[in-house]
Amino acid sequence: MKLPSLLLVLLPQTAILPVTAAAFTATAATAAYGAGEEPTADFYLSPDGSDKWSGTSPEPNERRTDGPFATLERARDAVRTLDRDRTRDVVVLIREGTYRLKQTAVFDLRDAGPGDSAVTYAAYPGETPVFSSGEEIRGWRLAPPATPGLSNEAVGKVWVADVSRGFRTLYDADGLLPRARSAGFIPLEGGSRDELHFPAGQLRNWPNLQDVEIAVRPHHAWIVNMLPLRSVDEESQIARTAVDATYAMNRLHFLRETESCWVENVLEELDEPGEWVLNTSEDKLYLRPRHGAAGEAPRSIAAPRLEEFIRVEGDIDQEGPEDEPVRNLRFRGLTFMHGDRYQISPDDAGLQHDWDFYYKPNALLRLRGTEDCVIEDCRFAHSGGGAIRVDLHGQRNSISGNVIEQMGGAGILLCGYGPGTKDVNKNNVVYNNRIHHVGRIYSHSPGIMLWQSGSNRVANNLVHNTPYTAVIVSGCMADFFTKRGRELSRTIRRHELADLPPRPEREDVLPYLHTRDNVIERNEIHHAMEALGDGNGIYIRGAGPGNVIRRNYIHDLVAPMIMQAAIRTDGGQTDTLIAENLIYRCTSQGIILKLNNRCENNIVADVLAPPRGYYLSLREGPLSGAAIRRNVFYASGAPFTFIDELPPRRANATEDRRGRRLARSADADTDQNIYFCASDPAAGEAFLRNQQQDGVDGHSLAVDPLFVDPAAGDFRFRPDSPALGLGIAPLDLTEVGLVD
């Protein structure tokens, strides 16, 4: 790559906090120059710079009368003064150090690259610029022993500082600090979305109740809400929240003995190193440091100012059919840290299950009305919300080579307009990103999520260590078109849907479901589903047709949860192809298949059991048009169930106990599969005989597929493998996961 002649170079202000995470090098920018070659530029920024200077040299001159700029906004404004008729690209190079942000940097139509030219904001070759909204907290002193709520054990270990504003996350040199939290408890019955019935003594009417939040998994295993309290009645044991939970705050549906609720930000619970409490009624911050000698005041403690660091926004017409997007703006090799987390607002519009929210500024870098923009080789770390959003109008944008880690929310979200006729979020690329340890606060947050966004390619990403699902492909289920609640219904563009019947079915709403024709391929996913339940490695529901999930490697989903699978098509999802995936050592279930979706040429090996141990679960019929072909189901030992079909709710019924049409492999195109258990080959033979008695699997085999070394996770076929004779294509893992 040859950088163009027109360049800007930025240098930062003096860092507030040390960057102690692993170094991150902007390799793409570095590769633009030869060894020892100094880049040239038209403008520069420096920690010693001034926005009053010309910005035309990389360092201040000897007399300090001229030199580089000092702020990102000044560099942006300098670009705006350039000839708008130019055909040359512009590159802004940003120097080593930490940049403190006090307000969101906004780029609009004036900042777009004219014509086919691009404007790039990139790290100076070989250097690591860091954008942080953290403001260091100073003036620490030991909390007085008589501080109300402070335990005797905490006296002499807790420090206090004066603060003048609120925040919801806090950081030290190692990253996110945990808020003080109570032990978990099980809510009492009788709760609702805004009313929690709690065991005696679990909640109090604290003096700073406005600062206290309850964390709750409301009724379902797949969601965590952080809700501010409005009132606590200790006598009646009822607390009311200022914002509704996603579902009623009762026991978890399938996990009734799980402690699904706790309290955060009360001084009585400040009992572990690293924990902190903010009391805005007293303007005080309490902290028990996790590092340092006894009697040593905390150092490098920072409170964030912003949830959103950079926003690129076009001219958005929310109700109308057309937008004017920003084009050809690029960000490369930058690091973003220390952002605050979001709160649910009363007027929010939730995506499916409130896993994220529609049109919400809860990511560090947000593209809102863009085309042909690039986020490349950046790092997003140690922040309370999400990393990257592409909102509303977003086409042909590229998100590649980024590292996203230790985030409170999601990694990458493509979020188009709600169901309607406006379909302008599509043809984007999410490629070669490493995403791990997201959902540190909102545990349901996925690594990657597509919602109302189509024809995208999500490829060669590595997603691992997520509390919940790694990749979600979602839209809107038909029943939400008749509802008015927060989840999904508020996103619907009802002014564009005048012809819908009063009670629409999936076929009626399909034209308005734009999560279609996506390709999710060659991704590696491991250690997802570490905390929550009823989730998956890759999940799809409420999306349009034509989505393809292929050539992914999903392995080591090891948390012992019954309600999970490596790949899942959920209720009502149709016209999805699941092909050429390798699933290995995943707890509970390999693939969940419903309706007319197709499962072809997959290898499902060693599903971990108990619980369950289902290699293919059939969960909603009819399977007319579905396919179960050329798959290898391989178990090294018991227990296992190659294909699990639910029984009818009563004799000869056509529905299961939940009222769904029965799903039977006999109703699908089921053939040319291999079923084999290494420790008990006869079990595979018996299963296949039963299948063939049902008139399916006529050409399938119950034989050893002859993998190279399945005990070591090597599932290449040996040259004499019977799988090859059945037309089962080998899987090439060298093309899966991150690309150098």
Disulfide bonds with the S-S distance in Angstrom:
none
